[in-house]
Amino acid sequence: MVKNNFFFLLFFLLLIFLIVFRTPCFFLEGYWNIKLDNSFYEYSLNNSFIKSLFYVYDYGGYVELTRNIVSKIATYFPSVSQFIDLYFSLLIYLIIFSYIYFSNSIIFNEKKYKILIIFLILFSPPMTPEIWLTVAHAKSYFGILTFILLFQDFNNLENYKKITYRFTLIFSGLSSIYASVFAPIFFLKFIIEKNKDSFLNFLCSLLPLVINFFTFIRFFSNASIDRIAFDFDKIISFSYSILIRPFFGSSVPKFFYSKFNIENIELIIISLFLIIIICIFFAYKIYQKKDKIIILIVTSFLLQSSFVFIGSLYSNFVGGRYAVIPGIILLTLFIRLFQTEQNYLYRYLFAILILMSLTIGLLEFKYFSPLPNIIRCNTG
């Protein structure tokens, strides 16, 4: 027991070190070009705490409970408001990592897998600098948290932990539109397991989705904003950001892009064709498994990918913050494929892809960031 506690302490000190190591001056000087959103802050500044909790940004059209709470708290301490934003973001990270480490998961059921998924969430390529240490993008982290909650093992789980779990499920859904979108997956899990716990979990996941649905209808029924825009470049952006970048980061694809001058439509179509063939191969491997956990992961990936593809504000872009959750889900799928694969050749393939994601992600985490200005300090 003492040995486990000592390991936990060392591991979490390592996580904190890595977080601080990436942008040390953030914790002393604050942000350089990341600010608390004026709309949230100003609304909280001019309204009561209760009213601030229910603020909905017009251009978003969905509830962001955590962002509202942090914005309101920041109004009490305006001189250090950016530090409040930063340290609340850090707290969210550590809560997610703690839950993964201590929870009983049906997929992250060994310490090595817990550590692996924590590292992937911390510095794998999908975790773009755009969402780094800012409550403005806490919705991405709560989306990841809800995905992790999906795999909670309810066997022998105490009642108070079930209550805490369901409260977290609701709170996460009210803090993140991405988290609330997982409700159909919780319904699928209920269909698979057919038990009371799964049904109650589905109801708790459904509540934020219903609230966000009616909120969206209310704000956009008379709006002139076109949220569903599309052109062919969006497919290219999807293929790169969600299917390629989680494994190879930004540096490797950009190197080949410049090396082979991939700009004409013929090369782009050939590249997309190769991606489709690879996807068909992995789809066949997934079909062979007939694994319930893989079914949940794949449907989560398809749902979240479809959601960001359709809901992206841009007609030609689905990368950056939009690709975070699909990217983490895709990496989780390969963890599960590694766990269930009997063929050593395929196991090595899955392991290499995961290790490549970790290696490139760690390098880009500090030194080859695709968006270096976002993590640049005041003195940099």
N, C-alpha and C positions, 0 to 999 in steps of 0.2 A: 504493500500500500504506500509506504514511504517512498519507494523507488518510483512508483507511478506518479506520485505527486511531484517528485523532483523532476521527472522527465517533462511533465506538463508545464512546470514553471520555466524550465529551460526552453522548451519549444515556443511558449508564448512570448518569452523575452526575445527569442529569435524573430518572431513575427513582428513585434514592435520595432526591433532594430531595423528590419527590412523596410518597414513603412517609413520610419524616420530617415533612413539612409537615402531613400529616393528623393525626398525634398526636405532636408533638415531645417532650412530656414523658414519653411511654412509654419513650423511649430514655435518659432521665435519672432518672426516678422509679419506673419500673415501672408495672404495671397498677393500675387502681383497682378494678375489679370482675371481672377475669379472673384466675383462679387456676389453678395446676397442679392437675389432678384428684387428689384425695386417694387414691383407690383405686390409681392407677398409682404415685403417689409413695410411698405407704406400703408397697406391695408391694416396690418397688425398694429402699426403705430397709431392709427386713428380709430381703432375699434376695440371693444372689450375682448377679453381672453376667449370667452365662449363663442362670440361671433367670429373671431379670427380662426377658430378651429374649423369652421364650415366654409371658409373662403374657397372659391373655385376660380382659378385663372381662366379668363374668358377664352383665350386662344387654346387652352388645353381641353377644358370641358370634362374634367374628371377630378376626383377628390385626391388630395395629397396631404394626408393628416400629419405625418411627421414633419413635413416641410412647414406646415402651418404652425405647429407647436414650436419648432426651432426659431422660426421668424418672430413669433410673439415673444419668446424668451429673449431674443436678441434685442428687441426694442427696450428692454429694461436695462441693458448694458450696451448702449450704442457705440461707445468708444472701443469695445472689444467684440463687436458683433461678428466679425469675420473669424475670430478665434472660436467663438461659440459654434459657428457653422462647422468649422474644421474639427473640433474635438467631439462634437456630436457625430460627425461622419466616422471618426475613428472608433467611437463607441459602438456604432452600428456594425462596423467590420468585426470588432472583437466579440460582439454578441453572436454574430453568425458563426464565427470560428469556434466559439465555446460550445454552441449548440451542436455543431458537427462533431466536435471532439468527444462530448459527453453523452450524446444521444445514442439510442439503439436503432440502427438503421438496417433495412433489409438489403441495402446495397453497399453502404460504407460500414461494413460489419467487422472490419479489422482495423487496427491502428494504422497500418500502412496505407489503407485506402482513405482513411480519415485525413491523414497528413497530405496525401496526394491531392484530394479535392480541395483542401484548404489552400495549398500552394497554387493550384490552378485558378482558384477564385482570386488569389492575391496578385499573381503576376503572369498568367497565361496571356497570349496575344489578344483574345477577345476583350480583355479588361482594358479598354482604351483609356488613355490619359484624360479624355474628355470627362469621364465620370469620377476622376480621382479626388477623393477627400472633399466632396461637396454635397451638401444635403439636397441641392437642386437636382441631383441625379441619384438620390437615395432610392428612387423607385426601381432602379436597375438592381440594387442590392436586395431590396425586399422581394423583387421578382425571383432572384436566385434563392432567397431564403424559403419562399413558398415552394419552389421546386424541390428543395432539400426536404422540406416538411412532408412532401408527398410520400417519402420512403420511410417514414417513422414506423418502427415495429411496435404494434400495440399489444403484443403478447406480454402479459404480466405487468403492464404499465399501470402505475397507481392512479387513482381517480384525480388527485390534485394535479398530477402531470398532464392528464387528459384535458383538464380545465385550462391549464396554462397553455397547452398546445393549441386549443381551439380559440382562446383569446388571441394568441399570436397570429393565428391564421386570419382572423377577422381584422386585426390591427394592420397586418402586413398588406391585406387586400385593400384597406382604406388608405394606405400609404403609397400604393403602387398600382397603376392601371395594369401593368404586366402581371402582377401577382393575382389580381382579380380574374384575369383571363384564364387562369388555371382551373377554374371551377368545373368545366366539362371533363377535365382529366380526373378530378376527384370523383365525379359521377362515374366515369369509366372504372375507376378503382373499386367503387361500390358494386358495380355490375360484376366485376371479377371476383370480389371477396364475399359479397352478399352477407354482411354482418352489420350490427347496430353501430359500431364505432365508425365504420366507413360511411354510413349514411349520415351520421351526425357531422362528420368532417366535411362531407359534401355540402350540407346545409350551411355550415359556417363559411365555407368558401364561396357559396352562392350569394350570401348577403352582400358582400362588397361589390360583386358583379352587378347585382340588381340596382344597387345605389348608384354605381357609376353609369349604368345604362340609362337610367332615368335622368341623371345629371347631364349626360351627354345630349340626350334628346332635348332637354330644356334649353341648353346653351346653344345648340346648333339648329334648332327648328326654324329659326329666322335668320340664321347666319348666311353670309354670302361666300364663306371660305370653302374652297374645294379641297377636302382632305384626301380624296381619292384621285391621285394623279399618276400617270404612267407614260414612260417611253422605253424603248429597247435598252437604253443604258442602265435601267433599273435591274434588268436581268443580269447584266454584267456585274453590277455592283453587288447584287445578291450572291452571285457565284464566288466572287472574290472575298467579300466580307464575312460571309456565313459558312461557306464550304471550304475555302482554301486558307484564309487567314488564321483560323483557330489553330492550325497545325504548323504553318510556315511563317506566321507573323507578317510584317510589312516589308522587312528588309529583303528576304529571299525572293518573293514575287516581284518586287520592284527591280531587283537585280536582273532577273530573267526578262522582265518587260523592256528594260533599257538595252540589254545585251542582244535580244533578238528583234528589237524594234517592233513590238507587237502593237500595231496601230491600225493596219488595214482590216477590213471586215472579214476577209477570207481567213486570216489567222485567228481572229476572234471567234469565228464560227467553229473552226477546227478545235480550238481550246474548249469551247462550250461542249462540243461533241465528245471530247475526251472526258470531261467532267461528268457528263451524262453516263458514259460507259462505266466509269468508276463507281458512280452512284448506284447503277444497276447491279454491279458486282456485290457491293456492300448490302444492298437491299435483299439480294438472294441469300447472303449469309444470315441476315437478320431473320428472313422467312424460315430458314432452316432451324433456327433456335427454338421458336415457339415458346419463348420465355415471357412470363407475365410482366416482369420488371422491364424487359426490353420493349414490350408493347407500350407501357406507360411512358418510357423515355421517348420512343419514336413519335407517339401521338403528341407528346408535349412539344417536341421539336417542330412537328408539322403545324401545330396550332400557333405557337409563338412566331414561327417564320412567316406564316400567312398573315398574322396580325400586324407584324412590323412592315411586311411588304405592302399591304393594303393601306395601313395607317400612317406610313411615313409622310412627313410634310413635303417631301421633295419628289418630283416626278422621275428623277434619275439616280436616286441615292437611297441606299438602305444599309449603310455602314455605320461606323461610329457607335453611338449609344444604342442604336437600333439593333445592332448585331451582338450585343453583349450576352443576353440571355440565350438566344439560339446557339451561340458559340459555346457557352458553358454546357448546355444540354448535349450538344454534339460530342464534346470531349467526354462527358459522362457516359454517353452511349458506348464509346470505345473502351472505357473502363469496364463496363458490363460485358462487352464482347470478349475482352481479355479474360474476365473471370469465368466465362462459360465455355470458352473455346478449348477443345481437346487437342486439336492439331497444333503441334509446336511451331510450325512455320507461320501459321496465322497469328498465333500468340505473340511471336517475335515481331510480326508486322504491326499488330495493335500496340505493343509495348514501345516500339520505335517511334510511332506517330505521337504517342502520349509524351514520351521523353523529349522528342523534338519540340513539342509545344512548350514544355517546361523550360528547355534550354534557351530557345529563341525568346520566349516570354521574359525570362530572367535578364537576358542581354538587353532587350528593348525596354525593360522595366526602368532601367537607369540610363543606359548609354546610347541606345539607338531608338529612342522614342519616336513613333510616327508623328507625334504632335509635341515637339520639344518645348515650344513656347508656353504650353499649358502648365508644364511642371518646372518652369524656369523660376528661379528665386529672384528677389529684388536686386540682389547683388550680382546675379548672373547676367 
